[in-house]
Amino acid sequence: MDLRRPPPQHADAVLDMGDSLTFFQAPRVVALAAKYHLPTSYLFRRCADLGGLIVYGPDFVDLYRRATGYVDKILRGAKPADLPVEQPTKFALVINLKTAKALGLTVPPSLRVRADHVIE
């Protein structure tokens, strides 16, 4: 091995942070992860539906539901700057077992039972 040259780069997995680029290019991102046999964790549920391995992140339906409370307060006269910043309180875990099988991964039963949704 030549120590003057860096070793070749190789990823063992990918963590998709859910920015707008990867959201809108989700079919392409999921397809590339499958092509290169990379286990990938996503933020948005649609990625699991497209064939992504796992999704873990805030439950966006719950966030939208809670946002209506903010809208109501603002429409009743509250100043937005006076409203507290809230963190997500509900998170969702989705596991795609078809993708796990294609990657040669075994999902432990203890993780399956914790999932909000399992794609068979």
PyMOL commands that set and color helices and strands:
alter all, ss='L'
color gray80, all
select helices_A, chain A and resi 20-24+26-35+45-49+60-75+80-82+97-102+109-114
alter helices_A, ss='H'
color red, helices_A
select strands_A, chain A and resi 14-15+40-42+54-58+91-96+117-119
alter strands_A, ss='S'
color yellow, strands_A
deselect
rebuild
show_as cartoon
